[in-house]
Amino acid sequence: MDASKENLDKITAFHSSQGTTAMLATTMTAPKANIDRVLAEVHQYRSQGMPHARLEGVHLEGPFISPKWPGAQNPEHIVHANIEWLEEWVSRYPDLVRQVTLAPEREGALEAISWLSERGIVAALGHTDATYDEVETAVEAGLSHGVHTFNAMTGLHHRKPGAVGAMLGDDRLSCEIIADGIHVHPAAIRILARMKPEGQLILITDAMSATGMPDGEYTLGDLPVTVEDGIATLKENRNSLAGSTLTMIKGFQLLVREVGLSIEQASRLGSINPAKKIGIDQRTGSLEAGKLADVLLLSSDLELHGVWIQGQRKH
């Protein structure tokens, strides 16, 4: 939500130094005017040439989520899915909105999912109280993805499989994972990796503005956040995680060192899989002739030693 040119420069410069070559600007549940502003700022930023990690578009995480699972999002701004808003945003800024996270059980959500799917925009479930059957109904409507698997959704129970059960068992759904060892235990990530086809799992950071900063007091949207030992929680509810301070290189290292994935597997989770999901794999996500030369150089112990973006060394 900090979408000025100065802030976007800082965000993309820092994350490029930590192994990110392309990223989505992710919004939060907020008043429509605030989301309007972010879309306008990011659209303008993308038109001027981006010196650091490329912003490939916007991920709208809310405001069409469940008030029962707000996480670190302000429930005051949660609304039902609104196709008129989506039509306005997409017509004003074509190809900017790449993914929309919503609660598929809420009023208007199925219609919104179908609308998004028809336009090639990823419809994703998250911050949801959906049952297993409600998720499966949404998949039939065009739902194809789940954000931050296991977090802010109905869990797996042997008589109530929940949203997690649908994500684990339905190969039509790809799944994101926040690989910081805090949001999800490495053992649970290992189970997820065994359950999902290799191309259906995506590494994300869910990084908030405190990433790369010391412990202290911060804000996420309009909510106060405390960061202690690198763990971000809401100040008024220390049991509620408020995004992460994870970087892509740290997430990659955890997948290899603690989850047990191979370097090749972990690399795909952070590169070609997300590129395919948002439709940019024709130009990035793998090393092939004709694609952008987005390359990381790692040492044998997986430490980051170089970052090239579009063939230019940045770090």
SULBELQUI-V789637 format. One record per residue. N is the residue number from 1. RES is the residue in three letters. PSI is psi in degrees with one decimal (none if undefined). OMEGA is omega as a letter, one per 30 degrees, with the letter a starting at -180 (999 if undefined). Layout:
n=N res=RES psi=PSI omega=OMEGA
n=N res=RES psi=PSI omega=OMEGA
This chain:
n=1 res=MET psi=-2.6 omega=a
n=2 res=ASP psi=62.2 omega=a
n=3 res=ALA psi=50.4 omega=l
n=4 res=SER psi=163.6 omega=l
n=5 res=LYS psi=-43.1 omega=a
n=6 res=GLU psi=-44.9 omega=a
n=7 res=ASN psi=-40.0 omega=l
n=8 res=LEU psi=-35.2 omega=l
n=9 res=ASP psi=-45.0 omega=a
n=10 res=LYS psi=-44.4 omega=a
n=11 res=ILE psi=-50.6 omega=a
n=12 res=THR psi=-30.8 omega=l
n=13 res=ALA psi=-44.6 omega=a
n=14 res=PHE psi=-48.9 omega=a
n=15 res=HIS psi=-30.2 omega=l
n=16 res=SER psi=-31.3 omega=l
n=17 res=SER psi=-14.3 omega=a
n=18 res=GLN psi=19.5 omega=l
n=19 res=GLY psi=7.8 omega=l
n=20 res=THR psi=126.7 omega=l
n=21 res=THR psi=-22.2 omega=l
n=22 res=ALA psi=147.6 omega=a
n=23 res=MET psi=165.6 omega=l
n=24 res=LEU psi=138.6 omega=l
n=25 res=ALA psi=116.5 omega=a
n=26 res=THR psi=126.9 omega=l
n=27 res=THR psi=179.6 omega=l
n=28 res=MET psi=170.0 omega=l
n=29 res=THR psi=120.9 omega=a
n=30 res=ALA psi=167.3 omega=l
n=31 res=PRO psi=149.0 omega=a
n=32 res=LYS psi=-38.0 omega=a
n=33 res=ALA psi=-36.0 omega=l
n=34 res=ASN psi=-39.6 omega=l
n=35 res=ILE psi=-40.2 omega=l
n=36 res=ASP psi=-45.0 omega=a
n=37 res=ARG psi=-43.6 omega=l
n=38 res=VAL psi=-45.6 omega=a
n=39 res=LEU psi=-41.4 omega=l
n=40 res=ALA psi=-42.8 omega=a
n=41 res=GLU psi=-45.1 omega=a
n=42 res=VAL psi=-39.9 omega=l
n=43 res=HIS psi=-45.3 omega=l
n=44 res=GLN psi=-41.7 omega=a
n=45 res=TYR psi=-41.8 omega=a
n=46 res=ARG psi=-22.2 omega=a
n=47 res=SER psi=-8.8 omega=a
n=48 res=GLN psi=1.6 omega=a
n=49 res=GLY psi=123.1 omega=a
n=50 res=MET psi=120.3 omega=a
n=51 res=PRO psi=-12.5 omega=a
n=52 res=HIS psi=-139.9 omega=l
n=53 res=ALA psi=134.8 omega=a
n=54 res=ARG psi=137.0 omega=l
n=55 res=LEU psi=111.1 omega=a
n=56 res=GLU psi=1.7 omega=l
n=57 res=GLY psi=-160.9 omega=a
n=58 res=VAL psi=140.2 omega=l
n=59 res=HIS psi=115.6 omega=l
n=60 res=LEU psi=103.3 omega=l
n=61 res=GLU psi=89.6 omega=a
n=62 res=GLY psi=176.0 omega=g
n=63 res=PRO psi=12.6 omega=a
n=64 res=PHE psi=54.2 omega=a
n=65 res=ILE psi=-177.5 omega=a
n=66 res=SER psi=131.8 omega=l
n=67 res=PRO psi=-14.6 omega=l
n=68 res=LYS psi=-20.2 omega=a
n=69 res=TRP psi=58.3 omega=a
n=70 res=PRO psi=-20.8 omega=a
n=71 res=GLY psi=-129.3 omega=l
n=72 res=ALA psi=26.4 omega=l
n=73 res=GLN psi=145.3 omega=a
n=74 res=ASN psi=113.1 omega=a
n=75 res=PRO psi=-18.1 omega=l
n=76 res=GLU psi=-24.2 omega=a
n=77 res=HIS psi=3.9 omega=l
n=78 res=ILE psi=133.9 omega=l
n=79 res=VAL psi=165.5 omega=l
n=80 res=HIS psi=157.2 omega=l
n=81 res=ALA psi=136.4 omega=a
n=82 res=ASN psi=103.7 omega=a
n=83 res=ILE psi=-30.7 omega=l
n=84 res=GLU psi=-41.4 omega=l
n=85 res=TRP psi=-45.8 omega=a
n=86 res=LEU psi=-43.6 omega=l
n=87 res=GLU psi=-41.6 omega=l
n=88 res=GLU psi=-47.5 omega=a
n=89 res=TRP psi=-43.4 omega=a
n=90 res=VAL psi=-37.3 omega=l
n=91 res=SER psi=-35.5 omega=a
n=92 res=ARG psi=-36.1 omega=a
n=93 res=TYR psi=77.3 omega=a
n=94 res=PRO psi=140.2 omega=l
n=95 res=ASP psi=13.2 omega=l
n=96 res=LEU psi=-46.8 omega=a
n=97 res=VAL psi=114.7 omega=a
n=98 res=ARG psi=-27.2 omega=a
n=99 res=GLN psi=142.2 omega=l
n=100 res=VAL psi=122.8 omega=l
n=101 res=THR psi=129.0 omega=a
n=102 res=LEU psi=170.9 omega=l
n=103 res=ALA psi=111.1 omega=a
n=104 res=PRO psi=-14.2 omega=a
n=105 res=GLU psi=-8.1 omega=a
n=106 res=ARG psi=161.2 omega=a
n=107 res=GLU psi=131.1 omega=l
n=108 res=GLY psi=-4.8 omega=a
n=109 res=ALA psi=-42.3 omega=a
n=110 res=LEU psi=-40.2 omega=l
n=111 res=GLU psi=-40.6 omega=l
n=112 res=ALA psi=-39.6 omega=l
n=113 res=ILE psi=-46.0 omega=l
n=114 res=SER psi=-43.4 omega=l
n=115 res=TRP psi=-45.6 omega=l
n=116 res=LEU psi=-46.7 omega=a
n=117 res=SER psi=-40.5 omega=l
n=118 res=GLU psi=-23.6 omega=a
n=119 res=ARG psi=10.5 omega=l
n=120 res=GLY psi=18.4 omega=l
n=121 res=ILE psi=133.7 omega=a
n=122 res=VAL psi=120.0 omega=l
n=123 res=ALA psi=119.0 omega=a
n=124 res=ALA psi=146.0 omega=l
n=125 res=LEU psi=145.8 omega=l
n=126 res=GLY psi=157.9 omega=a
n=127 res=HIS psi=57.0 omega=a
n=128 res=THR psi=145.7 omega=l
n=129 res=ASP psi=19.4 omega=a
n=130 res=ALA psi=142.8 omega=l
n=131 res=THR psi=170.8 omega=l
n=132 res=TYR psi=-48.2 omega=a
n=133 res=ASP psi=-36.2 omega=l
n=134 res=GLU psi=-36.9 omega=l
n=135 res=VAL psi=-43.7 omega=a
n=136 res=GLU psi=-37.7 omega=l
n=137 res=THR psi=-40.5 omega=l
n=138 res=ALA psi=-34.9 omega=l
n=139 res=VAL psi=-41.1 omega=l
n=140 res=GLU psi=-29.2 omega=l
n=141 res=ALA psi=-13.9 omega=l
n=142 res=GLY psi=-1.6 omega=l
n=143 res=LEU psi=132.8 omega=a
n=144 res=SER psi=4.6 omega=a
n=145 res=HIS psi=156.1 omega=l
n=146 res=GLY psi=134.3 omega=a
n=147 res=VAL psi=161.5 omega=l
n=148 res=HIS psi=71.2 omega=a
n=149 res=THR psi=137.7 omega=a
n=150 res=PHE psi=-24.4 omega=a
n=151 res=ASN psi=137.1 omega=l
n=152 res=ALA psi=48.8 omega=l
n=153 res=MET psi=164.8 omega=l
n=154 res=THR psi=132.4 omega=a
n=155 res=GLY psi=-179.8 omega=a
n=156 res=LEU psi=121.3 omega=l
n=157 res=HIS psi=146.2 omega=a
n=158 res=HIS psi=-18.7 omega=l
n=159 res=ARG psi=-14.7 omega=l
n=160 res=LYS psi=87.7 omega=a
n=161 res=PRO psi=-24.1 omega=l
n=162 res=GLY psi=-173.2 omega=l
n=163 res=ALA psi=-38.7 omega=l
n=164 res=VAL psi=-42.2 omega=l
n=165 res=GLY psi=-40.1 omega=l
n=166 res=ALA psi=-40.8 omega=a
n=167 res=MET psi=-37.6 omega=l
n=168 res=LEU psi=-36.2 omega=a
n=169 res=GLY psi=-14.9 omega=a
n=170 res=ASP psi=110.9 omega=a
n=171 res=ASP psi=-5.2 omega=l
n=172 res=ARG psi=-14.0 omega=a
n=173 res=LEU psi=123.8 omega=l
n=174 res=SER psi=160.0 omega=a
n=175 res=CYS psi=136.6 omega=l
n=176 res=GLU psi=153.1 omega=l
n=177 res=ILE psi=131.8 omega=l
n=178 res=ILE psi=102.9 omega=a
n=179 res=ALA psi=61.6 omega=l
n=180 res=ASP psi=-2.1 omega=a
n=181 res=GLY psi=1.4 omega=a
n=182 res=ILE psi=-52.9 omega=l
n=183 res=HIS psi=-36.3 omega=a
n=184 res=VAL psi=132.0 omega=l
n=185 res=HIS psi=142.4 omega=l
n=186 res=PRO psi=-32.8 omega=l
n=187 res=ALA psi=-37.9 omega=l
n=188 res=ALA psi=-36.3 omega=l
n=189 res=ILE psi=-40.0 omega=l
n=190 res=ARG psi=-42.4 omega=l
n=191 res=ILE psi=-44.7 omega=l
n=192 res=LEU psi=-43.9 omega=a
n=193 res=ALA psi=-32.3 omega=l
n=194 res=ARG psi=-28.3 omega=a
n=195 res=MET psi=-34.1 omega=a
n=196 res=LYS psi=143.1 omega=l
n=197 res=PRO psi=150.1 omega=a
n=198 res=GLU psi=-32.5 omega=a
n=199 res=GLY psi=1.6 omega=a
n=200 res=GLN psi=11.6 omega=a
n=201 res=LEU psi=134.6 omega=a
n=202 res=ILE psi=129.5 omega=l
n=203 res=LEU psi=128.9 omega=l
n=204 res=ILE psi=166.2 omega=l
n=205 res=THR psi=-35.6 omega=a
n=206 res=ASP psi=29.7 omega=a
n=207 res=ALA psi=137.2 omega=l
n=208 res=MET psi=-174.8 omega=a
n=209 res=SER psi=-14.3 omega=l
n=210 res=ALA psi=-4.7 omega=a
n=211 res=THR psi=129.1 omega=a
n=212 res=GLY psi=1.8 omega=a
n=213 res=MET psi=162.5 omega=l
n=214 res=PRO psi=167.4 omega=l
n=215 res=ASP psi=148.7 omega=l
n=216 res=GLY psi=-159.1 omega=a
n=217 res=GLU psi=131.8 omega=a
n=218 res=TYR psi=-178.4 omega=l
n=219 res=THR psi=148.7 omega=l
n=220 res=LEU psi=106.9 omega=a
n=221 res=GLY psi=-118.4 omega=l
n=222 res=ASP psi=20.2 omega=a
n=223 res=LEU psi=134.9 omega=l
n=224 res=PRO psi=139.9 omega=a
n=225 res=VAL psi=141.0 omega=l
n=226 res=THR psi=131.3 omega=l
n=227 res=VAL psi=121.8 omega=a
n=228 res=GLU psi=124.7 omega=a
n=229 res=ASP psi=33.9 omega=l
n=230 res=GLY psi=1.7 omega=a
n=231 res=ILE psi=121.8 omega=a
n=232 res=ALA psi=124.9 omega=l
n=233 res=THR psi=157.8 omega=l
n=234 res=LEU psi=137.8 omega=a
n=235 res=LYS psi=-36.7 omega=a
n=236 res=GLU psi=-5.9 omega=l
n=237 res=ASN psi=89.8 omega=a
n=238 res=ARG psi=-7.2 omega=l
n=239 res=ASN psi=-6.3 omega=a
n=240 res=SER psi=111.3 omega=l
n=241 res=LEU psi=140.8 omega=a
n=242 res=ALA psi=72.6 omega=a
n=243 res=GLY psi=-160.5 omega=a
n=244 res=SER psi=174.5 omega=l
n=245 res=THR psi=26.9 omega=a
n=246 res=LEU psi=145.7 omega=l
n=247 res=THR psi=162.8 omega=a
n=248 res=MET psi=-39.3 omega=a
n=249 res=ILE psi=-37.7 omega=l
n=250 res=LYS psi=-39.2 omega=l
n=251 res=GLY psi=-42.9 omega=l
n=252 res=PHE psi=-44.9 omega=a
n=253 res=GLN psi=-40.3 omega=l
n=254 res=LEU psi=-39.3 omega=l
n=255 res=LEU psi=-37.4 omega=a
n=256 res=VAL psi=-49.5 omega=a
n=257 res=ARG psi=-37.6 omega=a
n=258 res=GLU psi=-30.8 omega=l
n=259 res=VAL psi=-32.3 omega=l
n=260 res=GLY psi=13.5 omega=l
n=261 res=LEU psi=155.3 omega=l
n=262 res=SER psi=163.0 omega=l
n=263 res=ILE psi=-40.7 omega=a
n=264 res=GLU psi=-43.7 omega=l
n=265 res=GLN psi=-48.8 omega=a
n=266 res=ALA psi=-36.6 omega=l
n=267 res=SER psi=-42.1 omega=l
n=268 res=ARG psi=-37.3 omega=l
n=269 res=LEU psi=-30.0 omega=a
n=270 res=GLY psi=0.1 omega=a
n=271 res=SER psi=-83.4 omega=a
n=272 res=ILE psi=-34.2 omega=a
n=273 res=ASN psi=-51.9 omega=l
n=274 res=PRO psi=-33.1 omega=l
n=275 res=ALA psi=-43.0 omega=l
n=276 res=LYS psi=-38.9 omega=a
n=277 res=LYS psi=-40.4 omega=a
n=278 res=ILE psi=8.9 omega=l
n=279 res=GLY psi=30.7 omega=l
n=280 res=ILE psi=14.2 omega=a
n=281 res=ASP psi=-10.1 omega=l
n=282 res=GLN psi=-15.4 omega=a
n=283 res=ARG psi=-11.7 omega=a
n=284 res=THR psi=176.2 omega=l
n=285 res=GLY psi=-14.5 omega=l
n=286 res=SER psi=164.9 omega=a
n=287 res=LEU psi=99.3 omega=a
n=288 res=GLU psi=150.6 omega=l
n=289 res=ALA psi=133.3 omega=l
n=290 res=GLY psi=-15.0 omega=l
n=291 res=LYS psi=163.4 omega=l
n=292 res=LEU psi=140.4 omega=a
n=293 res=ALA psi=75.5 omega=l
n=294 res=ASP psi=108.0 omega=a
n=295 res=VAL psi=140.1 omega=l
n=296 res=LEU psi=142.8 omega=l
n=297 res=LEU psi=120.7 omega=a
n=298 res=LEU psi=149.3 omega=l
n=299 res=SER psi=174.9 omega=a
n=300 res=SER psi=-22.2 omega=l
n=301 res=ASP psi=19.0 omega=l
n=302 res=LEU psi=16.5 omega=l
n=303 res=GLU psi=145.1 omega=a
n=304 res=LEU psi=125.9 omega=a
n=305 res=HIS psi=-4.0 omega=l
n=306 res=GLY psi=144.7 omega=l
n=307 res=VAL psi=122.0 omega=l
n=308 res=TRP psi=132.2 omega=l
n=309 res=ILE psi=120.1 omega=a
n=310 res=GLN psi=39.4 omega=l
n=311 res=GLY psi=-3.6 omega=l
n=312 res=GLN psi=126.9 omega=l
n=313 res=ARG psi=125.9 omega=a
n=314 res=LYS psi=-29.6 omega=a
n=315 res=HIS psi=none omega=999
